[in-house]
Amino acid sequence: MSQIIALTNQKGGVGKTTSAVNLAASLAALDRRVLLVDLDPQGHASMGSGIDKHALEASVLDVLVGDAQAKDIIVSKLPAGFDVLPGNGDLTAAEVELLDAEHPQSRLSFALKGVAANYDVVLIDCPPSLNMLTVNALTAADGVLIPLQCEFYALEGLSALLDTVEQIKESVNPQLAVSGILRTMYDKRTSLTREVDKQLRDYFGDALLKATIPRNIKVAEAPSHGMPVTKYARLSRGSQAYRVLAKELIKRLSL
């Protein structure tokens, strides 16, 4: 049975999209059938997977508004081994386009029903805000993976995200749960990282994943080549970290 996991944090620059792309590639390398949904108007997950977002004839927006079916938009047979339901700047119109739609918060959930069974896991890269796109992702998801940068303001604004998760759980998606908290840009040598680590352990307990993603230049370089770091620099620290993350989530979530 497929599991749908939304990667979200309304704070930008925490490695959310990078983690979505590289986790998708790492899970695919471990023989999991993976679909990555790019729900961010920036379209970086599509670009980082090797798709030209500017050349798309249709995107996930067309699926959300009912002009196309997901199966017809999905890009498959990508070099990294996973499929992508691509997105681009057209998604900026989603808030307006969905205003008059029936069940606007559930459009993605409806769209994925026809394709999710073809995959072991569906990853959703959310925009860095708590808007209608993020609400759609949380309504469709079984779990939420929260990338969190180990910095002084790591927990700031997180309560709003957790409140939204709880509201979605109580209203339309009772199965929704926090799948894990992922520490990104991690450097255990610094006192700041150790202090934030303690905060996170006190706050999240077992929800804090053991896997951490280090600062790594290869991870930063890979998107400009249109590929995940697992393909760009397979033996780099960043690539190895995402493989460890994939293995932990496979065990934790029975993927």
C-alpha positions, 0 to 999 in steps of 0.5 A, spaced: 500 500 500 502 506 497 504 511 503 503 519 501 508 523 505 508 531 504 515 535 505 513 541 508 516 547 512 513 554 511 520 557 513 524 557 506 531 555 505 531 549 510 533 544 504 526 542 503 526 541 496 533 538 496 531 533 501 524 531 497 529 530 490 534 526 494 530 522 498 526 520 492 532 518 488 535 514 494 528 511 495 528 509 488 535 506 488 533 502 494 528 499 489 522 503 491 517 505 486 517 513 487 512 519 485 515 526 486 509 531 486 512 538 485 507 542 488 511 549 489 510 554 484 518 555 484 518 548 480 525 547 483 523 539 484 522 538 477 528 542 475 532 538 480 530 532 477 532 533 470 525 536 467 525 543 464 519 547 468 519 552 462 517 547 457 512 543 460 505 543 456 501 542 462 503 541 470 500 539 476 495 545 476 492 542 470 490 536 475 488 540 481 483 544 477 480 538 473 483 540 466 488 533 466 489 527 469 495 525 473 497 519 469 497 524 463 502 529 466 507 524 470 514 524 467 517 517 468 523 514 466 527 519 469 535 518 470 534 518 477 529 512 477 523 516 480 517 519 476 515 526 477 508 530 477 511 536 475 510 543 477 512 550 475 510 558 476 503 556 473 501 554 480 501 561 483 494 561 480 492 556 484 489 560 490 484 563 485 483 557 480 481 553 486 476 558 489 470 556 486 472 549 485 468 543 489 472 541 495 478 545 494 482 543 499 482 535 497 483 536 489 490 533 490 487 527 494 482 526 488 488 526 483 492 522 486 487 516 487 488 514 480 495 513 480 498 512 488 497 505 487 502 504 482 507 507 487 510 504 494 511 512 496 509 518 493 513 524 496 510 531 495 514 538 495 510 543 498 511 551 497 514 554 503 508 557 506 501 555 509 497 556 503 491 552 499 497 548 496 500 546 502 493 544 505 492 540 499 498 536 500 496 535 508 489 533 506 492 528 501 498 525 505 499 520 510 505 523 514 508 529 514 516 530 514 519 536 516 526 539 514 529 543 519 535 547 519 539 547 525 539 554 527 537 559 532 530 560 529 529 553 528 523 552 532 520 559 530 513 558 526 513 551 527 507 551 532 503 554 526 505 548 522 503 543 527 497 547 529 495 546 521 497 539 521 492 538 527 487 542 524 487 538 518 487 531 522 481 533 526 477 536 520 478 532 513 484 527 514 484 523 521 490 519 519 495 524 518 501 524 522 508 527 523 513 522 520 519 525 522 523 531 523 529 532 519 535 536 521 538 539 515 545 543 514 547 539 520 554 540 523 555 537 530 562 541 531 558 547 532 556 549 539 549 552 536 548 545 532 548 542 539 544 547 543 539 546 537 539 539 537 537 539 545 531 543 543 529 539 538 530 532 542 526 536 548 521 538 543 520 532 539 522 526 542 522 520 538 519 524 532 526 526 531 530 522 525 536 519 527 539 521 520 542 528 519 543 532 512 550 535 513 552 542 509 555 539 503 557 543 497 556 537 492 548 537 495 548 544 493 551 543 486 547 538 484 541 542 482 544 546 477 546 539 473 538 537 473 540 531 477 540 529 485 546 528 488 545 521 489 547 521 481 551 527 481 556 525 486 554 518 489 560 518 494 559 524 497 557 525 504 551 528 502 549 523 498 550 518 503 546 521 508 540 521 504 541 514 503 541 513 510 535 517 511 531 513 506 533 506 509 531 509 516 524 511 513 523 505 510 524 501 517 520 507 520 514 507 516 514 500 513 515 503 506 
